[in-house]
Amino acid sequence: MMKKLIQISMFCAAGFLAACNKDAINNSNAPTMDQITKNPTIPELNNLVTGTESAMRVDLDLYIETVSVIGRELYRFSASDTRWTGEVLGFADFTLDPTSFYGNRPWVYRYSTVRNALLLIKGAKNSKAIATEQRNGYYGFAKTIIAYQLLLNLNLTYQNGIRTDVTDYRKLGPIVTKDKALEDIAALLDEADANLAASDFTFELSSGFAGLDDEAGFRKFNRAIAARVAAYREKWADVQTALNGSFLNLTANPDNGAFHVYALAAGDVINPLYFPQNENGEIRVVHPSYITDMEAGDNRIAKAALRTTPASEAGLTGAYDFWLYKSETDPVSIIRNEELVLLYAESKIQLNALTDARDALNQVRAWHGLPVYSEAMTKEALLDQLLKQRRYSLFGEGHRWVDMRRYGRLAQLPKDRANDDVWEQLPLPLSEGSGK
């Protein structure tokens, strides 16, 4: 079933690519989604739910690799493609390519997932087989996923903006600014929250949403994503409000949360971020600074595995493999309780509730075998500590580059070669044209 629904997603991706190209010629023989959205049954709607969740995984590895390499968490060594050590790291005269795979493919497949979710909204609206509460369940799920996918694309292009109005793929809305995009994403999450508050789930989610897979649980997931968005908007009181409705627990398992799941079963997919240790050719190695900057006794060293022989390419060397994922079926985090605790600490710092922030940071430190924080109780010192804990707790999950950028600290990221650059953002894909 998952394989079939990924194919639906691929169709939508192809449609979105064409829609972004002003000179595209429509294929009059191509299939449409009319049969799925005209008056779908509950099983047909549920197939769209499953397909939408599955589609979130497509090219997620490229997104993680891109933001992690630019953010100096990882090196991506490739025997077949030098762009990872050239363009992505800004070596010499290299610049980022608006036609590149590392920017275009994640962008396209996030919008592909959005397209799947929009089909679900249309189908739920037109279905005569469901009650209002059930319709709200589909709406709340779909809008939450759309908001999350838009956020990931905004993380890539930042000040270059994104399209938030893509309801009609034949007539897309304009590229909007970063601030307007965040406003739109926050508003969509609030709409979804209102839908979820009066919903009845007629569908099942994967085991990656265990504990968050009913109406109340998915609403907590929605509020968790809303807290992240509020932090990006620097609306610190809103972060606290969203966290109050989320699955935040200051002392519970830091790994509670929502995940992408993988399986070896026929028709499913394996975790594309897993590489065996000590490979050569196509590998991910940990940036040396992750090791050298770490406090003694920090158990997050386990996210890196010492290689038998260091790997080198293009004047760069890494002695540790990226080892966040230890098997082909390890789940990949969407959002975890540990991030929520860190968002709680961050907003408390910004609201000058410094003792509360310190206590939350100490919980994070305790989870990882570190003594209590004993440095200055100032906003500036606690922000330094916060960013350090986010660096290690959320390593390889797509946050370091975003965090350093939103705090104006990209210049603090290491440049390993004299002529390297730390990019602020990716260009819009060339297929976006002028963005209008």
HUCORGI-V873916 format. One record per backbone hydrogen bond with DSSP energy under -1.0 kcal/mol. NH is the residue of the N-H (numbers start at 1). CO is the residue of the C=O. Records with the same first field share a line. If there is no record, write none. Layout:
NH->CO + CO
This chain:
5->1
6->2
7->3
8->4
9->5
10->6
11->7
12->8
13->9
14->10
15->11
16->12
17->13
18->14
19->15
20->16
24->21
30->27
37->33
38->34
45->41
46->42
47->43
48->44
49->45
50->46
51->47
52->48
53->49
54->50
55->51
56->52
57->54
58->55
60->57
63->59
64->60
65->61
66->62
67->63
68->64
69->65
70->66
71->67
72->69
73->68
74->68
75->285
77->283
86->82
88->83
90->87
91->86
94->91
100->97
104->100
105->101
107->103
108->104
109->105
110->106
111->107
112->108
113->109
114->110
115->111
116->112
117->113
118->114
119->115
120->116
121->117
122->118
123->119
124->120
125->121
126->122
127->123
135->131
136->132
137->133
138->134
139->135
140->136
141->137
142->138
143->139
144->140
145->141
146->142
147->143
148->144
149->145
150->146
151->147
152->148
153->149
154->150
155->151
157->153
158->154
160->157
161->158
162->176
171->168
173->165
175->435
176->162
181->177
182->178
183->179
184->180
185->181
186->182
187->183
188->184
189->185
190->186
191->187
192->188
193->189
194->190
195->191
196->192
197->193
198->195
199->196
200->133
209->206
210->207
212->209
218->214
219->215
220->216
221->217
222->218
223->219
224->220
225->221
226->222
227->223
228->224
229->225
230->226
231->227
232->228
233->229
234->231
235->230
239->235
240->236
241->237
242->238
243->239
244->240
245->242
246->243
256->253
258->335
259->208
260->332
263->269
268->265
271->328
274->271
282->280
283->77
285->75
286->320
287->73
290->287
292->288
293->289
298->295
299->368
301->298
302->299
303->300
304->301
305->321
307->319
311->318
313->316
316->313
318->311
321->305
322->284
323->303
330->327
332->260
334->258
335->258
337->256
338->254
340->336
341->337
342->338
343->339
344->340
345->341
346->342
347->343
348->344
349->345
350->346
351->347
352->349
353->348
354->352
357->353
358->354
359->355
360->356
361->357
362->358
363->359
364->360
365->361
366->362
367->363
369->366
370->365
378->376
382->378
383->379
384->380
385->381
386->382
387->383
388->384
389->385
390->386
391->387
392->388
393->389
394->390
397->394
403->399
404->400
405->401
406->402
407->403
408->405
409->404
412->409
413->410
420->417
421->89
426->156
430->98
432->429
433->430
435->432
